[in-house]
Amino acid sequence: MTTSMPQPGTALPPEAAPAEVTQPFSTPATTAQIVWPRSALAGCIFCMIVRDTRGVALGHSERFNFFPASPLCCVTWMLAGDCYLVDGPQQLKRPWTGAKVPSLAFSGAQLGPLVSWNPGETHAITIAFYPDAFSAMTGLDLSHFVGRMVPAEDALPMPVLEACREALATTQTGSVQHGFSVLEDNIATLWKKSRPDDPIPVKWLTDWTRSLVARAALSGPGRSTRQIARRVKAWSGVSQRDLHGLSHSEQLYANLHEALEHGQVDWAELAAASGFSDQAHMIRRMRRHTGFTPEQLRKSAATDESFWAYRLLGQYFSKP
C-alpha cells in the first residue's frame, strides 16, 4: 500500500502537492480504521490498518495515500482494486506508471515518507509488526528490506507465509475481523517459541524503542555503545539513531494532536516539548519523515482525503 520517496529530506514542491479537497473528509464514506491485536500478541503485532474506498467516487488527488516514516515491518493484502507505488514527486502527475503492489506484499521499515495511488476503488489491509519480534519469529535480517516492498512469497518463511495465506483466504470468504483472528491464532503459535519470558508492555513506538535499547544493553557479552547499537540494528533492521529520530517525530505528532484538541498550536513550544533543539530542527525532521513542513501537514491532515493515515493518529494516541 506504500512506498518510500527517493529523497526523504525534500518536501513535495507546491506544483506536485495534492490538490485541495473541496469537500470535508466526512462526506466520502471511506473506511480508515486501526484494529488492535489481542493482548497476548501486543508485543508482536502492532496493529491492523483497514482501508476501504469501495462504493465511493473519489477524485484523482483523493486516491493518493500519504504515510509518515515508520520502523515497523508490514504484510499488506490487496483485497480489491489496485495500488501503485509513487517513486518521487515527479511521478505524482503519472502515478499509474509506478510499480504495482503485489496482492500479498511484505515491506520493511521506511525511513522516509511513503506515497501510493489507487486508480479506482480499493480494499486493503496492512498488518504491522514490531520488527524485533518479527525477526526473532522468522529469522529474517530486516536490514535487507528497509525501504522496500516485495511479494510476500519472495521474503517470508513458509510457516509465516502459510499463516498469511490462510488469513487472506478467510477474509475473502468471511470478514476482515475473522481473517485477522485466524492470523492472530497462527502467529501466536509461531511467536510462542521466541516470545520473551517477561515482555514489557508498551503503548507507543517511543516506549518500544526505549525497551529495545535497554534490552540490547543487557544482552550479549559486550556493553559498549557500539555493541548496543549493533544489537539494535540486528533486531530492528535500522539504526539506533534512526529509531530515536522517529521517536521524536512521534512525540511531535502526539503533542500536535493534543494542541489541536485544545485549539491552540505554538510551533516553537511544540518543538521544545518534542525534544527538538529548535523550530528549524523540527521542520527539517518533519520534511525528512513526511515530505511536508508541520504547518503543511496540519492543514492537509485536517480535510484532505489522501492524508487519511495521519488522521488515524487520533485513534493511535487514544489507544487504551
N, C-alpha and C positions, 0 to 999 in steps of 0.2 A: 504493500500500500504506500510505501515511501521510498525515497532515495536521497542521497546526500548531494548538496550542491558542490560544485568543484572548487569554489572559493568561499569557504565559510566565513571568512573575515570581511566579506564585502556585502553591503546591503544591496537589495534589489534596486536598480535605478527606477526613477519615477515612471518612465515610459513602460517598464516591464512589470510594475506592481499591479496587483489585481484591481480591476475596475470597481468603482464604488457601487455597492449594492443599494438599490433604491428602496427595497422592502426590508423590514426587520427580520431577524433570524427566526422569530416565532411564526412567521407566515408560512414558509415551506414546511411541510410536515415530515422533515427528515429526522432520522434517529441517530443520535450520537450518545453513547452510554458507556460507562465503566461498570464492569461486574467484578466484584472482589472474590477471591478464592475462599474456600473453606479454611478455617483457622489452622488446621493441621498442615496446610500447604503454604501458609503465609510466608515462609522463608524460602520458598522455591518459585512459586508462581506469583508474579507481582500483581497482575490483573488481566482481565479480558476487556478489549475495546470492541464495541459493535458499531458499525456504520451502515446505515440503510437509507438509500435515497429512492427506492422503488416507488413508483406512482407519483413522483414529484418532477415537474418540468423545471429544471434548473438551467440558467444561462451558462454560456461558455466559461465566464470567470468564476461562477459559483461552483464549478465542478473541479476546481483545483483543491488540493489538500495541503495545508501548510503545517509543519510539525517542528518543534524545537529539538535540539540535540538531546541525546539520551544515552546512558551507559548500558541500557537493557538490551538483551537479545530477544528476538521475536520469531514466532511462527505465524504466518498470515495465510488465511483461507480466502480466496475469491469465490464466494458462493454464487454470485450472479454479476454479470457485467464484466467490463474490462478496466484495467488500470495501467497507465503508462508512467514511467519514471522520467522526471524532468531533470536533466543534467546540468542546467545552468540558466541564468537569466535570459540568455539569448534564445533559449528553447521555449520560453513561455508563450510566444506567438504561434508556435507549431508543436504543441506538446504531444501530439499523436505520433511524432517521429521518434519518440523515446522508446527505450526497451519496454516490452510488455511484461507485466508482473506475472509470474507463474501462478497457476491455480492453487498450488501449495508451495509456499516460499519460506525460506529461513534468512534472517538478517542479523548481523551483529550490532555492536554499539555504533552509534552515529555521533560523531563529534562536531558536526556542522548542521545547518538547517536542512530539513527534509521536505521535498516537494513531489507530489504526484498529481495526476489528472485523470479523470474518468470521462470517456466520450459520451456516456449516457447513464442510465440508471445503474446503480451498483449496490451490492450487499456483500459486506466483507467483515471478517472478524480477525482480530490480532490477539494472540496470547503472548504477553510479555513476561519473561523470566529474569530472575536475578542471575547475572552471568556466573558468579562463583558456584551457585547451586547447580546451574545447568552444565557447567564444565565438569564438576565433580560427578554428576549423574551420567554424563555421556562420554567423558574423556576427551572432548574436543578442545583444541587450542583455539580459543575465541579470537586471538590476535589476528588470525588469518581472515576473519570475517568482518573486521572493523570497516565501516563504510560500504559494505557490500550486501546485496540481496541475491540469493541464488536459489535454484529449485531445491526444495527440501530433500529430494532424492539424492542430490549431489553432496549433501552435508551431514545429514542426521544418521546416526547408527540405527540399525534395523529395529531394535525394540522401541525406540522413541518414534521412528517413522511409522511403525505399525500402530502405535497408540494414536498418532495424529490422523492417520487414515481412518481408523475406527471412529474417532470423534467426528471427522468430516462426513463419513457415511451416515452416522447417527443424526447429525444436523440436517443433512439433506432429506432424510426420511421422517424426521421428527421436528425438533426445535433447537434453537441455538443453546438454550439453557440445558436441555438434555444432553446435547453433544459436549458441552463444557463439563457436565457432571461425569460423563464417561471418560473424558480426558483426565479429569482430576483423579478418578479411580485408578487409571493406569499409571499416571505419573506418581501417585502415592506409593504404588508398589515398586516402581523403579527407584524412587528417591530414598526409599527406606534404607537401602544399602549404604548410601553416602550421607544421609541426614545427620547433622551434628547431634550429639547426645543431649546437649542443653542449648538449643538455638536461642539467640537473643531476639526478642520481638522488636520490630522496627515499624515505624509509621511512614517516614519519609525516606527518600533516597539519601538525604544528608545523614540520617541515622545509620542507614546501611553502610555508607562509606566509612563512617567512624568505626563501626563494628568490624568492618573488613580490615581496616588498618590495624586496629587493636589485636585482632586475631593473627594477622601477619607478624606482629611484633612478638607474639608468644609462641609461634610455631617454628619448627625447624631449629637447626643448631646455631644460626647466626642471629644477632640482634642489631646489626649496624643499619643505618638509614638506607644504604644501598640494598642490603639484603631484604629489608622490609618492602622496599619499592619493587624489587624483583618479584616477590611473592604476590603482591597486589596485582601486578600486571599479569602474572601467570594465571591468577584466579579469575580475573575480570576481563582480560584482553586489552585493557587500556591502562595508561599510566596513573600513578597516584596524583600527579599534578592535574591531569585532566579531570579526574574524579572530584578533586577539590574545587576546580573551576565550575563544574556542573552543579556542585552543591551550593555555591554562591548564587548561581543563576536561579536555582530552585528557591532559595531564601528570598530572592528578589520577587519571584512570582508570588510567593506567599504573602510578602509584605504589601505588594501591589494589590493583591486580591482583597486584603484587609482594608487598605486605604480606600479602594473603590467602594467597598461596602459602607464606609463612613463618609463617602462623598468628598474626600479631600486627598489630593496627590501632591506631595512635595518631593521632587526627584532628588534633590540634594540630601534630604533626610532619609529617603529610601536607600540611596547609595550607601550611606554610612551604616544604616541598620542592617544592610545585607552583606556587609563585610568588604565593600569596595573602598579603595583608597580615596576616590573622589568621583564626581559625577561623570567625568570623561572616561574613567576606567570602567564604570558601569555601562556606558554606551558602547564602548569597544567590545565588551564581553557579550552584550546582547546582540550586537551585529554578528559576532562570531557564532553564537549559538542559535540565532533565529533568522538572521538576514535583515533585521529591522532594528531601528532605534526603539527604546522603550516607549516613546510617545507614539510612534507609528504603530507599534504593536498594540498599545492601549486602544487606539481609535479603531483599528481593524478588527480586533477581537470583540469589540462591542456589538457590531452588527454584521460583519462580513461573513457570509456563509462558508467561505473557503477556510476560515480560521476556527472552525468548529472544534478542532483538537485543543486549542488554547482555552476555549470555554469549558472544556472538560476539567480544567484545573480547579474549577469551583467544586466539582464532585470530589476531586482528589484531596483538596485541603479541608473538606468537611468529612473526610473518611472517618468512620468510627474508630 
